[in-house]
Amino acid sequence: MSASFVTRVLAFGSVCALQVGCVPAILQRTPHVSGHVIDAGTHRPVPQAQVKFRNGEKPVALTDADGRFDLPKTHKLTIVVLLPLDRFETFSLEVTKTGYFPAQVRVHSGTDRTGDVQLKAAR
């Protein structure tokens, strides 16, 4: 984000906050998620499986030789209305690998780890 964009958003947010009760805020776009992808039949690690958020948000991770992955959290600058709302969202991860059926995992924004994700072989 450019500095001038951030300055304009903060200025607009200050006016908005004074008039209608909202403020500029940097919110988490996607949570930090790490985990381990294993073969459902053998319980062995699945290397080079692709792990990504289903909503198309970046980043995308590939599992390492031990089946481990790590997706860092991302943020967005937005205007937030000051209401007592639950700001936790649920995200879906999609895990794919050639030769396996895709798997989907639901993750809450306050969660850092998914645990084991099992892929079933497509044979």
C-alpha positions as CSV (number, residue, x, y, z in Angstrom):
1,M,0.0,0.0,0.0
2,S,1.3,3.4,-0.8
3,A,1.8,6.0,1.9
4,S,-0.5,8.5,0.2
5,F,-3.3,5.8,0.1
6,V,-2.9,5.1,3.7
7,T,-2.9,8.8,4.6
8,R,-6.1,9.3,2.6
9,V,-7.8,6.3,4.3
10,L,-6.7,7.5,7.7
11,A,-8.0,11.0,7.0
12,F,-11.3,9.7,5.8
13,G,-11.5,7.4,8.7
14,S,-11.0,10.2,11.2
15,V,-13.8,12.2,9.7
16,C,-16.0,9.1,9.6
17,A,-15.3,8.3,13.2
18,L,-16.3,11.8,14.3
19,Q,-19.5,11.7,12.4
20,V,-20.9,8.2,12.5
21,G,-18.8,6.1,14.8
22,C,-16.3,4.2,12.6
23,V,-12.6,4.1,12.5
24,P,-9.9,3.0,10.1
25,A,-8.4,-0.3,11.1
26,I,-6.0,-2.9,9.9
27,L,-7.8,-6.2,10.0
28,Q,-6.6,-9.7,9.5
29,R,-7.5,-10.8,6.0
30,T,-6.4,-14.4,6.5
31,P,-5.2,-16.2,9.6
32,H,-1.8,-17.7,10.1
33,V,-2.3,-21.5,9.6
34,S,0.2,-24.3,9.8
35,G,-0.3,-28.0,9.7
36,H,0.7,-31.4,8.3
37,V,-0.7,-33.2,5.3
38,I,-0.7,-37.0,5.5
39,D,-2.0,-39.9,3.3
40,A,-5.2,-41.1,4.8
41,G,-4.3,-44.8,4.1
42,T,-0.7,-45.0,5.0
43,H,-0.5,-42.0,7.4
44,R,2.8,-41.0,5.7
45,P,3.5,-37.3,4.9
46,V,2.4,-36.0,1.5
47,P,5.1,-33.7,0.1
48,Q,4.4,-31.1,-2.6
49,A,0.7,-30.8,-1.8
50,Q,-0.7,-27.4,-2.5
51,V,-2.5,-25.6,0.4
52,K,-4.5,-22.4,-0.2
53,F,-7.5,-20.5,1.0
54,R,-10.6,-21.3,-1.0
55,N,-11.6,-17.6,-1.3
56,G,-8.6,-17.0,-3.6
57,E,-6.6,-15.0,-1.1
58,K,-2.9,-15.3,-1.3
59,P,-0.6,-16.9,-0.1
60,V,-0.3,-20.5,-1.4
61,A,2.0,-23.0,0.2
62,L,3.5,-26.3,-0.8
63,T,4.1,-29.0,1.8
64,D,7.7,-29.9,2.5
65,A,9.2,-33.4,2.5
66,D,7.6,-34.0,5.9
67,G,4.2,-32.9,4.7
68,R,4.3,-29.7,6.7
69,F,3.0,-26.3,5.5
70,D,2.9,-22.8,6.9
71,L,0.6,-20.0,5.5
72,P,1.4,-16.6,7.0
73,K,-1.5,-14.3,8.0
74,T,-2.3,-11.3,5.8
75,H,-3.9,-8.0,6.6
76,K,-6.1,-5.4,5.0
77,L,-6.7,-1.7,5.7
78,T,-10.5,-1.0,6.1
79,I,-13.0,1.2,7.8
80,V,-14.7,-0.4,10.7
81,V,-18.1,0.6,12.2
82,L,-17.9,0.7,15.9
83,L,-20.5,-1.9,16.8
84,P,-20.2,-4.8,19.2
85,L,-19.8,-7.4,16.4
86,D,-18.0,-10.7,16.4
87,R,-15.0,-10.1,14.1
88,F,-14.0,-13.7,13.8
89,E,-14.4,-15.2,10.4
90,T,-14.3,-18.8,9.2
91,F,-12.0,-19.6,6.3
92,S,-11.8,-22.7,4.2
93,L,-8.5,-24.2,3.1
94,E,-8.2,-26.4,0.1
95,V,-5.5,-29.0,-0.1
96,T,-4.7,-30.6,-3.5
97,K,-2.1,-33.1,-4.8
98,T,-2.1,-35.0,-8.1
99,G,-3.2,-38.6,-7.4
100,Y,-5.4,-37.6,-4.4
101,F,-8.9,-36.3,-3.9
102,P,-9.0,-32.7,-2.8
103,A,-9.7,-31.9,0.9
104,Q,-11.3,-28.9,2.5
105,V,-10.6,-27.8,6.0
106,R,-12.5,-25.0,7.9
107,V,-10.3,-22.7,10.0
108,H,-11.4,-19.8,12.3
109,S,-9.5,-16.5,12.2
110,G,-8.3,-17.0,15.8
111,T,-6.7,-20.4,15.0
112,D,-3.1,-20.9,14.1
113,R,-3.0,-24.6,13.4
114,T,-5.2,-27.1,11.6
115,G,-3.6,-30.3,12.8
116,D,-3.3,-33.2,10.4
117,V,-5.1,-32.9,7.0
118,Q,-5.7,-36.3,5.5
119,L,-5.7,-36.8,1.7
120,K,-7.4,-39.9,0.2
121,A,-5.6,-41.5,-2.7
122,A,-7.6,-41.5,-5.9
123,R,-6.6,-45.0,-7.0
